[in-house]
Amino acid sequence: MLPSTFPGEDSQTVGRELLLHLIDFLVTNAESDPVVKRLIDSTRIHIMPSMNPDGFEAATVPDCQYSKGRFNMNGEDLNRNFPDAFNSNNAIVQPETQAVINWLKDETFVLSANLHGGALVASYAFDNGNPDTGTLEGYSKSPDDDIFKHLAMTYSSNHASMYKGNQCGNSSVFPDGITNGYAWYQIQGGMQDYNYIWGQCFEITLELSCCKYPPASQLQSFWNDNKAALTEYIKQVHLGIKGQVFDQNGQPMPNVIVEAKGREHVCPYRTNQQGEYYLLLLPGTYVLNATAPGVGSIPKALQVPNGPENYSALKYDFIFPDVSITPRDASCPTKPLYQSFQSPSAALKPALHFLALMIVLCTVFT
């Protein structure tokens, strides 16, 4: 099974061009570069060079501070247009937004990034929040905060200068070139939080240029600055654990909740139609719970290695003995319910024995 990743873009020019360079780099070096070959052989890579083609066409004049390309033809900012887990978003969902939402439902994405311009920093979830996630302290912490920091640091430390922290000469200073999204500024209806909460896809936001629309003569230097960072970031899709869940007859079980203890999500991370699950986790020891709603839950302690070193996450399959039914679908709120979140497996008694993934980049395990 291969994990999936997807890089994507909004209307801002640098990210769009970088992703076109990335496509060319991967295709051109698929057989000659051993790193690229292993990456392609072990990973499903989906690249969306532009989410907002209307905006890109509107941004015709180079301008560092402002770009008309922020909005689509209907005048909507697509990175404020997604459902929000903390506040009701009354914006009319745009066709471009709905296309991405449908894409996330059709594909099991594990890792992604969206590319923007106007700063030089890697920003991570949450972009929105409430007191339960720490906003009273000016930070909105997700259950996977350590992983998000690692993902942001991976990109920043492999970038030519992002890691230096304040390369744009403005008032924003980013230690190590990373920031919590909410700590920088609050966003309602952003794609980063949506992908993580509803899409089971870890996403960070990459601000890649001080100028929103720099001169075309600088594009090659932007690629040189970002090539290593993009490659190393895609490798991180192999962090953690992957596997399948089977019933007693060896048939894949969809809709089984598989999560690490202490990292439960408001929208439970579940197996897909092939019974596959993917969990990004840093090296360490974790207790996984495989919970089949209406059936029971099986825990399993596992030692997680550094998967990116070998281009593969730890593989572990769960088997439910004496079960040959399809679990009912686990509840996933479509309204802002984060403040009333309770682990979906908390009410289920453990049973059985042991058991045991705007410019956007998405990666899926294989």
N, C-alpha and C positions, 0 to 999 in steps of 0.2 A: 504494500500500500504506500502510495506517495503522498506527502503533504502538499498543500497548495498555498502559493503566495501570490499576491497581486499588487503591483505598483499602479497607482492611478494619479490623475492630474486634474486640476480645475482649469481655469482659463489663463493662468499666469504662465508667462512664456518660458522661463528657465526650466521648470519642471517638465513641461511638454517636450522640450528639445532634449532634455536629459534622458527621458524614457525612450525617445526615438534612437538616441545614441546607444542606450542599453540594449535595445532590440538588435541593432546592428552588431554590437559587441558580442552578444551571446550567439547569434547565428554565425557570424564570421569565424568565431573561435571555438565552435562546438567540438571540433575534432582535434584541433592543434594545441589547445590550452588544456592541460590536465585538470585545473581547478574548474574551468567552465564546463568541461565534459562531465565531471563528477556532479556538479551542481545540476546540470540539465538531466542527467541520468537518475538523480535521486529526488527531484523536485518538479512539481507541476507549477510552472510560472505563467501567470496571467498578467498582461500589461494593458492598461487603459491610458493611452497617451493624453486623452482629453475627455473630461466629463462635461465640459461646458463649451462646446464649439462656437456657440453664439457669442459668448463673452470673448473668446479669443479673437474672433473676427472684428469685434467692436474695439479692441485694444490695438489701435493702429499707430499711435504716436508714442515713442519711448518716453517714459515718465517714471522717475524713481519713487515718488510718493503716492501717486494715485493711478488707478487703472479703471477705465470704464468696463473692462472685461470681468469685473466681479459678478455682474448680474447676467442672467440669461435673457432671452428675447422678451420674457414676461416681466422683467424687472425684479426677479427674485434671486436672492443670494442662496445658492444651492448648499453652501456649508452652514446654513441656518435653517434648512428645510426638512431635516430628518425628524422622526419621532424622538421625543426626549424622555428619559427615564426619571427626571426630577421635576420638570414643569410641563404643563400642557403646551404643546406647540400648535398654535392655531393657523399656521401658514398652510396654504394649499399645496399639497405635495405635487411637485413638478414632474413632467415626464422623465427628465434625466434622473431625478432622485428615485422615482419608482423603478426605473430600469436597473439601478444599482441595487435597490432592495430586492428585486426579483433575482438578480444575479447571485446575491448572497444566499438566497434560499435554494437556488439550483446547484450551487457548488459548495463543497465543504472547504472553505478557506480557513487557514490557520493563522497566517501572519499577513499584515498589510501595512502600507504607508501611504499617506497623501502628501503631495508636494506643493509647496506654496512659495511665495516670494515676499520680501519686505523686511526680513530679518535673517539672522544666521543662527539657528537653534533647532534642537530636536525636542519637541514637546510631547508629553504623554498624558494619558487619562488620569483623572477625569477632567474634562473641560467644564462641566457643570457639576453641581453638587448640592448638598444641604448639610446641616450641622452633624448628621450621622456620619458623613464622610470627611468631616474635619474642616468645613468651610469657615467656622468661627476662628480658626487659626490661620486662615488664608491659604489652605491647601486642601484639595479634594482627593482623598486616598482611595484607590480601588483595592479589592482583595488581592490583586496581583501586583502591588506597587513595586516590589523588588524586581520582578521580571520586567516591568515597564522601564524602570531605571536602567536595567541592564541593556535593554534594546536601544534606548536613547543613547546611552554611553557607547554602545557598539558603533553606532553611526557617527557620533561626534568624534570619537577617538580615532577613527579611520578616515575622517575628513581632513583635508589639507589645513584648515584653520578654525573650524567650528569649535573645537575643544578649547580654544583660547578665551572664549566667553563673551567678549564685547568687540566684535570686529566691524560693527556698523557705525560706531562713534556716536550713538545716541544714549539716552538715559537708561536703557535696558541693559542690565548686566546679568549674564547667565553663567554661573559657576560650572565649569567643565563643558559649557555649551549645551546644557540640557535644562528643562524646566517642566514642572507640573503645569498642565494647561490652565487650570483654574487659578493657580498662583500667579500666572502671567496676566490673563484676563478671562473673564467668564464668557462662555459660549453656550447658547441654548440652541438645540437642534443640529448639532454638528455631527459629521459623519464618523469621527474618531470614536466618540462614545457609543454611537449606534452600532458600529461594527463589533465592538467589544461586548456590549450588553446583549444585543439581539442576534448578531451574526456569528457569535462564538469565534471571532477573529480579532486577534490582538493587533491594534493599529496605533501607530504614532504619526504625528504631524511633523514634516520636515520643511522648515523655512530655509531656503537655499540661496537667497540673494538679497543683499541690502536694497537693491533697486528692484521694484516690481516688474519693470520692463526695461532691462538694460540694452545697450547697443548690441546688434547681432555679432559684431566683431569679438565680443567677450564670451560667446557661447562655448567655444572650444576649451577655454580655460575653466569654465564651470564644469565641463565633463571631466577634465583632468583632476579637478579638486574632488569630485564625487565618485569616480569610478570604483575605487577600492572600498569606499563606504557602502555603496549599493551592493557590491558583491558580498561583503561580510554580513550585511544586514539580512540578505536573502538566506544565508547559511543558518541564521538563528531559527528558522522554521523547524530545524531538527532538534531543538531543545526539548527535553522532557520525555513524555511517554506517548506511545501510540499503540493501537491494537484493535481488536474486534470483540464483540460480545455474542456468544452463541447459546442456543438452547440445548436441551438434552439430545436433540437429533442432529446437532451440528449445523442448524440453520441460523443465519445472522438475525439478531434481535435489534430492530430500530427502536428509538425513543427511550433507550435505557440511559438514565442519568449517570455519568461517570465524572466525578470531581474529587479533588484532593481535600482531605480534612482541613478545615479552617479556611478554605478558599471557595466556599459556596457562592454561587452567583444568583442575582435576582432573577435572571432568566436561566434556568438550569442548562448546563452543557450536556447535550444528549448525543447518542449515537445516530448516525445517518441511516439511510435505507439499507446500506450494506453492513450495518452493525458496527461501523468504524467509529472510533473516537480518537481525539488528539488533545493533549494537554501540554501547553508550554510550561515547563518547570525548570528552575535552575538546578544544578547538581546538588544532591542531598537525599535524605530519607523522607519519604512521604507515605501516608496512609491513604490509599484510594478507596472510594466507596462506589460500587456499581449498584445502582438502585433501579429496579424495574417497578414503576408505579403500579400498585395493586398486587404486587407479587412479593417483594422483599428486597433486602439490601445485603451485599456481601463486601466485607472489607479486605484489603490486602496491603501489607507494608512492602514497599519497593525502594531499592537504592537506585537513584537516577544518576547516570554518568554524564559526561560532557558530550552530548550528541553531535554538535556541529563539527567536532574534531573528526568524526567518522561519517559525516553526512547522513546520520540516521539516529532518530530518537530510540530510546529503549522500547522494545516491542513486548507487550504482554496482553494475552487474550483471556477474557473472562468466560467461564462456562457456568450457566445456571442448570444444575441437575434437577430433574423432576419438573422441568418447566418446558412447555411446548406451546405457549401462547404468546401473542404479540402484546406487549405492555401497552396500556393506554397512554396517550400523549401527555407528557408532563406540562403542567401549566406554565405559561410564559406571558406575563402581563403586557398588554398593549397600551395601558395608561400609566402615568407616573405613579409607581407604587414603591419606589426605592426606600422610603422612610418606614414602610411597614413590612420590609423584606424579612422572610423567615425561610430557613433552609428547607427545601421541598422534601428532603429525606429525613428531617428531624422527627416527623410524625410517624415514620415507618419503623417498625421494630426490625432489628437485624435478623436475618433468616439464613438458612442454608449454612454453608461452611466457609470456604475462603474463595476469594475472587480478586479476582482482582477487582486537539489544533484549532485649486484643488486638483491633486494628482494622487493617484492611489496605486499602491503596490501590494498585491496579495499573494501569499504563498500557501501551498497545500502540501501536506506530507504525502509520500508515496508508500 
